[in-house]
Amino acid sequence: MATKNKNVGSLRRAREEDVSRIAKCFQAAYTDRYPYGLREEEVVRKSLRDPNRAVWVIESSDEVVGTGSAVFTADKNKVELGRDCVHPDYRGITHEGKSAIRSLIETRVEYALKQRADIVHVTAVSTHPKTQIGYGKSDFFPACVEIGKYAVLYADGQRETTFEMISRQSPFFKRQERTSFVPERAFGLASVISQGLGYNCKLESSNARNGNIDVKVDADAVSDHALITITPGNRGVEEAMDEIYTALGKYTYVQAKVAAINGITGDVCRRLEDVGLEYSGFLPGWIKSKQAHHDAVVMQIKVEGIDPSKIHMIDTTRNLSEMIGYNTEACPEV
């Protein structure tokens, strides 16, 4: 195998003939316990054929030694950078004088911006702290903490905690000042995140209770979680909340993203507080409706039995975790 830190020959878009080599890279980097099938050739092939996904590979000596994707939502509003992987024998490898992963991140951000995505983000895991480090150095800032969101992904034996990090280069932040309505208990959190992202946002209290809503529940059986999006709609709050109560009784992890609109946020967030959800983030421009983009106030249910000594944090993710009330004393520094 190649020596660590050897200059990489190329960074390019993946092709169909790369399927088996990409799968082998995942097989070397991820244990066979990883539950989402990235080690399988058919899963890799499907991702290469997905019109909403762009995949890159890092090559060295004609070997695929790393890979990463950019996954667009159907409306192209957001793009998530993910499935970052470097073969264990090549970790620390460089490309054009910098970390190959850094080059891979920057290449995908540039691509996303050319495709006119409004928000560029990554879901950074806590088991592998280098993900947070690499994206932090590439001008990403954390906007949401997700304690125990995913199933056991790696070898540490507990549910995976992640951090939603957003690129400060996202075009959405360069628009004129917007007004978001958030509960007073989330003011500080939303303010710090907005400032950290360079987002020009005026925060106001949401006390009205006159909005109808819609509720969308995205469930993941593998990770036993439900991700709920609450937007303006045609249903009464009492009726729509029943879906949320059902999810709380069914899934280990439940997260709610509430559109930051007057008449909705205050009422809905109070109801979520009453059933045990806690504030965990603020995601600018996250929800797109036919009329406009809406910021999202994020809340989550507390997952019991999470060992903080297995949650690695960089300074920015640690600071945000402390803001939501999570005790980070036992969390390793990276």
ZIRAJO-V873439 format. One record per backbone hydrogen bond with DSSP energy under -1.0 kcal/mol. CO is the residue of the C=O (numbers start at 1). NH is the residue of the N-H. E is the energy in kcal/mol with one decimal. If there is no record, write none. Layout:
co:CO nh:NH e:E
co:CO nh:NH e:E
//
This chain:
co:3 nh:6 e:-1.5
co:10 nh:59 e:-2.3
co:12 nh:57 e:-3.0
co:15 nh:18 e:-2.1
co:16 nh:19 e:-1.6
co:18 nh:22 e:-2.8
co:19 nh:23 e:-2.5
co:20 nh:24 e:-2.1
co:21 nh:25 e:-1.6
co:22 nh:26 e:-2.2
co:23 nh:27 e:-2.5
co:24 nh:28 e:-1.9
co:25 nh:29 e:-1.8
co:26 nh:30 e:-3.2
co:31 nh:34 e:-1.7
co:37 nh:40 e:-1.9
co:40 nh:44 e:-1.9
co:41 nh:45 e:-2.9
co:42 nh:46 e:-2.3
co:43 nh:47 e:-1.9
co:44 nh:48 e:-1.9
co:45 nh:49 e:-1.3
co:50 nh:53 e:-1.7
co:52 nh:72 e:-3.3
co:54 nh:70 e:-2.4
co:55 nh:14 e:-3.0
co:56 nh:68 e:-1.5
co:57 nh:12 e:-2.1
co:58 nh:65 e:-2.7
co:58 nh:66 e:-1.1
co:59 nh:10 e:-1.3
co:60 nh:63 e:-1.6
co:63 nh:60 e:-2.3
co:65 nh:87 e:-3.1
co:66 nh:58 e:-2.5
co:67 nh:85 e:-2.3
co:68 nh:56 e:-2.8
co:69 nh:82 e:-1.9
co:70 nh:54 e:-2.3
co:71 nh:80 e:-3.0
co:73 nh:76 e:-1.9
co:77 nh:118 e:-1.5
co:77 nh:119 e:-1.9
co:78 nh:73 e:-2.4
co:79 nh:121 e:-2.4
co:80 nh:71 e:-3.0
co:82 nh:69 e:-3.1
co:85 nh:67 e:-2.4
co:87 nh:90 e:-2.5
co:90 nh:93 e:-2.0
co:93 nh:100 e:-2.3
co:94 nh:8 e:-2.5
co:95 nh:98 e:-1.4
co:98 nh:95 e:-3.8
co:99 nh:103 e:-2.2
co:100 nh:104 e:-2.3
co:101 nh:105 e:-2.7
co:102 nh:106 e:-2.5
co:103 nh:107 e:-2.4
co:104 nh:108 e:-1.7
co:105 nh:109 e:-2.3
co:106 nh:110 e:-2.4
co:107 nh:111 e:-2.0
co:108 nh:112 e:-2.7
co:109 nh:113 e:-2.4
co:110 nh:114 e:-2.0
co:111 nh:115 e:-1.6
co:112 nh:117 e:-2.1
co:113 nh:116 e:-1.3
co:118 nh:172 e:-2.0
co:119 nh:79 e:-2.2
co:120 nh:167 e:-3.1
co:121 nh:81 e:-2.9
co:122 nh:165 e:-2.8
co:124 nh:163 e:-2.3
co:126 nh:312 e:-1.5
co:128 nh:131 e:-1.7
co:129 nh:133 e:-2.2
co:130 nh:134 e:-2.9
co:131 nh:135 e:-2.2
co:132 nh:136 e:-2.6
co:133 nh:137 e:-2.3
co:135 nh:140 e:-1.9
co:136 nh:139 e:-1.2
co:139 nh:168 e:-2.7
co:141 nh:166 e:-2.8
co:143 nh:282 e:-2.3
co:144 nh:164 e:-2.1
co:146 nh:149 e:-1.1
co:146 nh:162 e:-2.0
co:150 nh:160 e:-1.0
co:151 nh:160 e:-1.0
co:160 nh:150 e:-2.1
co:161 nh:126 e:-1.4
co:162 nh:146 e:-2.6
co:163 nh:124 e:-2.8
co:164 nh:143 e:-3.4
co:164 nh:144 e:-1.0
co:165 nh:122 e:-2.5
co:166 nh:141 e:-2.4
co:167 nh:170 e:-1.6
co:170 nh:173 e:-1.7
co:171 nh:174 e:-1.7
co:172 nh:175 e:-1.1
co:178 nh:202 e:-3.5
co:180 nh:204 e:-2.5
co:183 nh:186 e:-2.0
co:184 nh:187 e:-1.3
co:186 nh:190 e:-2.7
co:187 nh:191 e:-2.5
co:188 nh:192 e:-2.3
co:189 nh:193 e:-2.1
co:190 nh:194 e:-2.4
co:191 nh:195 e:-2.4
co:192 nh:196 e:-2.4
co:193 nh:197 e:-1.8
co:194 nh:199 e:-3.1
co:199 nh:201 e:-1.3
co:200 nh:178 e:-1.8
co:202 nh:180 e:-2.7
co:204 nh:182 e:-2.4
co:212 nh:233 e:-1.6
co:213 nh:235 e:-1.6
co:214 nh:231 e:-1.9
co:216 nh:229 e:-2.6
co:218 nh:227 e:-2.9
co:220 nh:225 e:-1.7
co:224 nh:252 e:-1.2
co:224 nh:253 e:-1.6
co:225 nh:220 e:-2.7
co:226 nh:255 e:-2.3
co:227 nh:218 e:-2.8
co:228 nh:257 e:-3.3
co:229 nh:216 e:-2.4
co:230 nh:259 e:-2.7
co:231 nh:214 e:-2.5
co:235 nh:213 e:-2.7
co:236 nh:240 e:-2.4
co:237 nh:241 e:-2.6
co:240 nh:243 e:-1.3
co:241 nh:245 e:-2.3
co:242 nh:246 e:-2.1
co:243 nh:247 e:-2.0
co:244 nh:248 e:-2.3
co:245 nh:249 e:-1.3
co:247 nh:250 e:-1.1
co:247 nh:251 e:-2.5
co:253 nh:226 e:-2.2
co:254 nh:301 e:-2.2
co:255 nh:228 e:-3.2
co:256 nh:299 e:-2.5
co:257 nh:230 e:-3.0
co:258 nh:297 e:-2.6
co:259 nh:261 e:-2.3
co:260 nh:181 e:-1.6
co:261 nh:264 e:-2.1
co:261 nh:265 e:-2.1
co:263 nh:211 e:-1.6
co:264 nh:268 e:-2.7
co:265 nh:269 e:-2.8
co:266 nh:270 e:-1.8
co:267 nh:271 e:-1.8
co:268 nh:272 e:-2.2
co:269 nh:273 e:-2.5
co:270 nh:274 e:-2.0
co:272 nh:277 e:-2.4
co:273 nh:276 e:-1.8
co:278 nh:300 e:-2.6
co:280 nh:145 e:-2.5
co:281 nh:298 e:-2.6
co:283 nh:286 e:-1.3
co:283 nh:296 e:-1.8
co:287 nh:294 e:-3.4
co:292 nh:289 e:-3.0
co:294 nh:287 e:-2.5
co:295 nh:260 e:-2.7
co:296 nh:283 e:-2.7
co:297 nh:258 e:-2.9
co:298 nh:280 e:-2.9
co:298 nh:281 e:-1.2
co:299 nh:256 e:-2.8
co:300 nh:278 e:-3.0
co:307 nh:310 e:-1.8
co:308 nh:311 e:-1.9
co:313 nh:334 e:-1.2
co:314 nh:318 e:-2.4
co:315 nh:319 e:-2.6
co:316 nh:320 e:-1.9
co:317 nh:321 e:-2.1
co:318 nh:322 e:-2.4
co:319 nh:323 e:-1.7
co:320 nh:324 e:-1.5
co:321 nh:326 e:-2.5
co:322 nh:325 e:-1.3
co:328 nh:331 e:-1.5
co:332 nh:313 e:-1.8
//
